[in-house]
Amino acid sequence: TGDDRRPPVHFMLVTPTFIRTLGDRSWLLLDSETKTDWRSRRTGVKSGAQFGRLLPSGIGLWIKPEVWWGRDQSGDWNVKTGIVWYR
């Protein structure tokens, strides 16, 4: 359904995620993402581990290295960082 001018959907993402607090001010997030393209019949898998820390100011900082693996890799590796403001 939807607008006929919209491009057709041809892939599906599945991302199981595990999050665990480490003490009062830190966290660990582990995830894997599969991206299946129905046109090419390929599935790429990317996994990562995020470590975050909440500062006394209410600002959270995190870093997350990720790596692609398996037969149909869509990339090599990357590192993500972020800043989160908690109220």
Secondary structure, DSSP 8 states (H G I E B T S, - for coil): ---TTS----EEEE--EEEEEETTTEEEEEEEEEEEETTTTEEEEEEEEEEEEE-TTSEEEEEEEEEEESSS-S--EEEEEEEEE--
